Amino acid sequence: DVQLQASGGGLVQAGGSLRLSCAASGFTFDEHAIGWFRQAPGKEREGVSYICRSDDSTWYVDSVKGRFTISSDNAKNTVYLQMNSLKPEDTAVYYCAVVVDTLYSCSYYFRSGYGIDYWGKGTQVTVSS
């Protein structure tokens, strides 16, 4: 079975850092893209960042650019999201996501949230002011 195990969330003060991890297992195929979504209370889920496997390009939603960094350790099948200079508005449940289908661009899947093939269980990130 495909599993995405996310970890690393927690409570941190504004300005602090956290590193989320997403360990992927059970894949017998290459993913098209892997990345993170988040959902804050009362808000829609939004794409935060991804790595597009076709060219290892990365993308970040505007609100986290310059503060978050996505990376992967292919030997460990793990993707990381380093989150620095955290703000209270970063408070959300963060979800790891994988797209296998290559019909659309990586950008489409993570900007729209449609067509995600696998979701990990969320990890809570809370940033206090």
Buried (B, 14 or more C-beta within 10 A) or exposed (E): EBEBBBBBBEEBEBEBEBBBBBBBEEBEEEBBBBBBBBBBEEEEBBBBBBBBBEEEEBBBBEEBEEBBBBEBEEEEBBBBBBBBEBBEEBBBBBBBBBBBEBEEBBBBBBBEBEBBBBBBEBBEBBBEE
